[in-house]
Amino acid sequence: MPVPVPQQRDVPAAETNHGADHGAGLTVLVIEGDPAGSITGPELSAAAGTRVRIRTARNLTEADRLLTDDVDCILLDLALPVPATTATPAAPEHRPQPAPARADELAVLTHVLRIAPLHAVLVLTAQDDTELAAEAVRVGAQDYLFRGELDARVLSRAIRYAVERKRADIAQHQLTESGLRAQENARLERGLLPTPLLDGSDLSFAARYRPGRSRALLGGDFYDTVRTPDGTVHAMIGDVCGHGPDEAALGVELRIAWRALTLAGLCGDQLLSTLQQVLEHERQSEEIFATLCTVDIAPDGRRAGLCLAGHPAPLLARHGRPARLLPYEDGGPALGLLPRAKWPRRQVELGGEWSLMMYTDGLIEGRVGPGSRQRLGQDGMVAMVNSRLEQGLTGEDLLEAAVAEVRERHGGELTDDVAVLLLGRDPERIRRRGRSASRPGPVSATPTAPAAASAQRPPLYGP
């Protein structure tokens, strides 16, 4: 029995308003073997209060050709057969499948849902087959209509409902995917932003991290800080060239390898040579390289060893003196650039009270003003940090103010990842901790918690 479907005019399907403006009304694709019907496009337009354009397809081959982005809704006759020669696309993993007893009856719907996952679908079925209609909605159709109930008013209302429901379904699916992606990023973030291992150290620690990619939690920058059993504090900061997830993953691998090698007793050139081997084995192409800066601070906190592998030199601020860059003339190449490279270790005198700031080049590559081509550079960064030190800022406050000022000068989000790490030694703070530790206190059956600076994970610096 022919299905009464809307028909604008009796012309070949390819000529029926193909490519109409989506913003001027609604476009409906009717897929039905016998296009003879009683409802016309003008009738639907009058009932819907907006222009309704109709395309008709007599089979799935024509439907596939007419299914363009401007189609708002598909009206599908479930009685339409699926030709044996029609290639069936792979089903999305999240799409429910028909019950085995109904699989043949819903074969045409299953096919249409696979070739039109972003379009609203209305199905036509016999009035006495409510179970089939309900199964069609469960599988993925937005609504169903009985053949005997078709009129312009009912159909126009069903089309609008189906379109809005499909939009809501897509929005909900995107929201779910976004939530899952955020959870995955958070898990990866825990590997990228480590908890510093500084138990027993008198040094203070602070860090800030801002990825350069829009809405990303991960970047190619990485850092870490650990204290070995002999009391030496080791810190490093690095930057994998690039800003994507592959670079972020490689940064995590290098950080974990650095921590393991450091705890195993490696230092200086031997450690960097081994890290280069890790990089060469794990990188996606030979063009990938990484810069790195490592320091090892002696147990008394007054001197340190410095190694640079193509990385900007740290900034050292001593008590009562302006901050300055540490020497960088004897640095080696970035990891992954030259085979059998060497990385000299330079001895640095820190003094009794100091702050050491390690950073990636995203901090110095920002513009000095919105629209300006001039970069901030290392000299601009030193001047900026000194102005903040004169204001009395230290620790977390200093880093937060520095990163915020760089972003403000740049005129918005920075294009490169930014990581900043700050280590410091304050004799007065050390004396206060010593006096506090010498006072008798209640005996506790549980071990005392480590100092807050060494127990807390450094926060991600959000927008």
MOGI-V402318 format. One record per residue. PHI is phi as a letter, one per 20 degrees, with the letter a starting at -180 (NA if undefined). NEAR is the number of other C-alpha atoms within 8 Angstrom. Layout:
PHI_NEAR ; PHI_NEAR
This chain:
NA_2 ; f_6 ; e_11 ; f_11 ; d_11 ; f_11 ; c_14 ; f_9 ; a_5 ; e_5 ; c_6 ; g_6 ; g_9 ; f_7 ; e_7 ; e_10 ; l_8 ; f_8 ; n_5 ; f_8 ; f_7 ; f_9 ; f_5 ; e_7 ; r_10 ; d_12 ; d_14 ; d_13 ; d_15 ; e_13 ; d_14 ; b_13 ; f_8 ; d_7 ; f_12 ; f_9 ; b_10 ; d_8 ; d_12 ; d_11 ; g_12 ; g_9 ; f_9 ; f_15 ; f_12 ; f_9 ; f_9 ; e_11 ; m_6 ; b_9 ; f_12 ; d_13 ; d_12 ; c_14 ; d_14 ; c_13 ; c_14 ; e_11 ; b_10 ; f_10 ; f_7 ; f_10 ; f_13 ; f_8 ; f_7 ; e_11 ; e_9 ; d_6 ; f_5 ; e_9 ; f_13 ; e_11 ; b_14 ; d_13 ; d_12 ; d_12 ; e_11 ; f_11 ; e_6 ; f_9 ; f_5 ; d_8 ; f_5 ; f_4 ; e_4 ; f_8 ; f_4 ; e_6 ; f_7 ; f_5 ; f_6 ; f_6 ; f_4 ; e_4 ; e_8 ; f_7 ; d_6 ; f_10 ; f_7 ; g_5 ; f_5 ; d_9 ; g_9 ; f_6 ; f_8 ; d_11 ; f_9 ; f_11 ; f_12 ; g_10 ; f_10 ; f_8 ; f_11 ; f_12 ; e_8 ; c_8 ; f_6 ; d_6 ; d_11 ; f_13 ; c_13 ; d_16 ; d_15 ; d_12 ; b_14 ; f_9 ; f_8 ; e_4 ; d_8 ; f_8 ; f_6 ; f_9 ; f_11 ; f_9 ; f_10 ; f_14 ; f_11 ; f_8 ; f_11 ; q_9 ; f_14 ; f_11 ; a_10 ; c_13 ; c_10 ; e_10 ; g_11 ; f_6 ; d_7 ; f_11 ; b_7 ; f_10 ; f_9 ; f_9 ; f_10 ; f_12 ; f_9 ; f_10 ; f_10 ; f_8 ; f_8 ; f_14 ; f_12 ; f_8 ; f_10 ; f_12 ; f_8 ; f_8 ; f_8 ; f_9 ; f_8 ; f_8 ; f_8 ; f_8 ; f_8 ; f_8 ; f_8 ; f_8 ; f_8 ; f_8 ; f_8 ; f_8 ; f_8 ; f_8 ; f_10 ; f_9 ; f_8 ; f_9 ; f_10 ; f_8 ; e_8 ; f_13 ; d_12 ; e_10 ; e_10 ; f_11 ; e_9 ; c_11 ; g_9 ; n_5 ; e_8 ; e_6 ; e_10 ; e_11 ; c_11 ; b_12 ; b_12 ; c_14 ; b_11 ; c_11 ; f_12 ; e_13 ; f_11 ; f_5 ; m_4 ; e_8 ; d_9 ; d_12 ; b_14 ; e_17 ; e_14 ; b_13 ; b_14 ; a_13 ; b_11 ; c_12 ; d_12 ; e_10 ; g_5 ; e_5 ; n_9 ; f_11 ; d_14 ; d_13 ; c_11 ; b_12 ; b_16 ; b_14 ; b_12 ; e_15 ; f_9 ; o_6 ; c_13 ; e_10 ; f_9 ; f_7 ; f_13 ; f_15 ; f_9 ; f_13 ; f_15 ; f_11 ; f_8 ; f_11 ; f_12 ; f_8 ; f_10 ; f_10 ; f_10 ; f_8 ; f_10 ; f_12 ; f_9 ; e_6 ; o_6 ; f_9 ; b_8 ; m_12 ; f_11 ; f_8 ; f_12 ; f_11 ; f_11 ; f_8 ; f_12 ; f_10 ; f_8 ; f_10 ; f_13 ; f_9 ; f_6 ; e_7 ; f_9 ; f_6 ; b_5 ; f_8 ; e_4 ; f_10 ; c_12 ; b_11 ; e_14 ; b_14 ; c_15 ; c_12 ; c_11 ; c_11 ; e_12 ; f_11 ; g_8 ; f_5 ; m_12 ; d_10 ; b_12 ; b_13 ; d_11 ; c_13 ; c_15 ; c_17 ; d_13 ; m_11 ; d_12 ; f_10 ; f_11 ; f_10 ; d_12 ; d_13 ; d_11 ; e_12 ; g_6 ; m_4 ; c_6 ; f_7 ; f_11 ; b_8 ; f_9 ; f_8 ; g_6 ; c_8 ; f_4 ; e_7 ; f_11 ; d_12 ; f_13 ; f_12 ; f_15 ; n_12 ; e_7 ; c_7 ; f_5 ; l_5 ; f_8 ; c_8 ; c_13 ; f_11 ; d_9 ; d_8 ; e_8 ; c_8 ; e_7 ; e_12 ; n_9 ; e_9 ; c_11 ; b_13 ; c_11 ; d_11 ; d_11 ; d_13 ; b_12 ; d_16 ; f_9 ; f_12 ; f_12 ; d_12 ; e_10 ; f_15 ; f_15 ; f_12 ; a_9 ; g_8 ; n_6 ; e_7 ; e_6 ; f_7 ; e_9 ; f_12 ; m_9 ; f_7 ; f_7 ; f_9 ; f_11 ; f_12 ; f_8 ; f_9 ; f_11 ; f_10 ; f_8 ; f_12 ; f_10 ; f_7 ; e_6 ; n_6 ; f_9 ; b_8 ; l_10 ; g_8 ; f_8 ; f_12 ; f_14 ; f_9 ; f_9 ; f_11 ; f_9 ; f_8 ; f_8 ; f_12 ; f_12 ; f_8 ; f_12 ; f_13 ; n_10 ; q_7 ; f_7 ; f_10 ; e_8 ; d_10 ; f_16 ; c_15 ; c_16 ; c_12 ; c_13 ; c_14 ; d_11 ; b_11 ; c_12 ; c_10 ; g_8 ; f_6 ; f_7 ; f_9 ; f_8 ; f_8 ; f_8 ; f_8 ; f_8 ; f_7 ; f_7 ; f_6 ; f_6 ; f_5 ; b_4 ; f_4 ; e_4 ; d_6 ; f_4 ; d_4 ; f_5 ; f_5 ; f_5 ; f_8 ; g_7 ; g_6 ; f_8 ; e_13 ; e_12 ; e_8 ; f_8 ; f_10 ; f_7 ; f_8 ; e_7 ; e_4 ; f_2
